[in-house]
């Protein structure tokens, strides 16, 4: 919900658009820490 249709780009990193932010961040930390940080910041700020 945070990223809307852009969430589908995270599928290449094993993140499903239906997953919550915490689950997505946990999955991204290993393969794409820069995206994990971005997603976490976007979620916290409500951007």
N, C-alpha and C positions, 0 to 999 in steps of 0.2 A: 504494500500500500504506500510505503514511503516513496518509492521510485516510480510507481505507476507502470506504464508500459516499458520503461527503461529497465525494469527488473529482469526482463528476458535476456539481456546482455550478460547477466551473471551466470546463466546456465552453463557456459563454457567452463566455469569454475566449480560446477556441481551444486549451485544454489538454485532452488526452485522458486519461482515467483510467489508461490503460496506460503513459503516459510516466513517465520517472524524474523525481525531484525537481529535478535540475539543469536539465533541459529545461523543465519547468513554470515554474520560477523565471525562466528566461531569457525565456520567452514573456510572463510576467506583468509583468515590469519595465516594459515600454512602456505597457501598457494599464491595469494595476492594481498599481502599485508597493507599495501597502499590503498587498495579498494576497501579493505576492512575498516581502516581508519576513516576513510571518506564516508562510508555508509554509516558508521557510528556517529560521526560528527553531524551528518545531515539529519539523522534521527533525533539526536539530542537537541539540535537547534530548531527542528521542525521546519526546515527549509523546503 
